[in-house]
């Protein structure tokens, strides 16, 4: 509540839509990564997806820092956590190159070319 009082009364860049649009885009990428990685076991696609997520999170930190330093600083641990998850996803993909997401493919009735 103290923070709302501090910000209240001054016009912020949150009045413009870009920071919030980027926030919701990165949030959608965040929600999409879990089923791609944990349910479908599509490790390559999960790595590509989380790499895109990292760029959106970084862009989000930059935009929120321009609005308010505290807002950007509070997103920094999330960026570090996302980068750590990216490294783990990459290592899992490298250690298991033959995993091509057979679970989701079989659920959809698709046949593997292996």
NORZIDA-V312756 format. One record per pair of residues at least 12 apart in sequence whose ideal C-beta (glycine too) atoms are under 10 Angstrom apart, sorted by the first residue. I is the first residue (numbers start at 1). GAP is how many residues later the second one is. If there is no record, write none. Layout:
I,GAP  I,GAP
//
This chain:
3,65  3,67  3,68  6,62  6,64  7,60  7,61  7,63  7,64  12,54  12,55  12,56  12,59  13,50  13,51  13,53  13,54  13,55  13,58  14,49  14,50  14,53  14,54  14,57  15,52  16,47  16,51  18,41  18,45  19,40  19,41  19,43  19,44  19,45  19,46  19,47  19,48  19,52  20,40  20,43  20,44  21,42  22,34  22,35  22,37  22,38  22,39  22,40  22,41  22,42  23,33  23,34  23,36  23,37  23,40  23,41  23,52  24,32  24,36  25,27  25,28  25,31  25,34  25,35  26,26  26,27  26,28  26,29  26,30  26,31  26,32  26,33  26,34  26,35  26,49  26,52  26,56  27,26  27,29  27,30  27,33  28,25  28,28  29,20  29,21  29,22  29,23  29,24  29,25  29,26  29,27  29,28  29,53  30,19  30,20  30,23  30,26  30,27  30,48  30,52  30,55  32,14  32,17  32,18  32,20  32,21  33,12  33,13  33,14  33,16  33,17  33,19  33,20  33,49  33,52  33,53  33,56  34,12  35,69  36,12  36,13  36,14  36,53  36,65  36,68  37,12  37,13  37,48  37,51  37,52  37,55  37,56  37,64  39,62  39,64  39,65  39,68  40,60  40,61  40,62  40,63  40,64  40,65  40,67  40,68  41,51  41,55  41,58  41,59  41,60  41,61  41,62  41,63  41,64  42,51  42,57  42,58  42,59  42,60  42,61  42,62  42,63  43,46  43,47  43,48  43,49  43,50  43,51  43,52  43,53  43,54  43,55  43,56  43,57  43,58  44,45  44,46  44,49  44,53  44,55  44,56  44,57  45,48  45,55  45,56  46,39  46,40  46,43  46,44  46,46  46,47  46,55  47,39  47,40  47,41  47,42  47,43  47,44  47,45  47,46  47,47  48,41  48,45  49,37  49,40  50,32  50,33  50,35  50,36  50,37  50,38  50,39  50,40  51,31  51,32  51,35  51,38  51,39  53,29  53,32  53,33  54,25  54,28  54,29  54,31  54,32  56,26  57,18  57,19  57,21  57,22  57,23  57,24  57,25  57,26  58,17  58,18  58,21  58,24  58,25  60,12  60,15  60,18  60,19  61,12  61,13  61,14  61,15  61,17  61,18  62,13  63,12  64,12  98,16  100,12  100,13  100,14  102,12
//
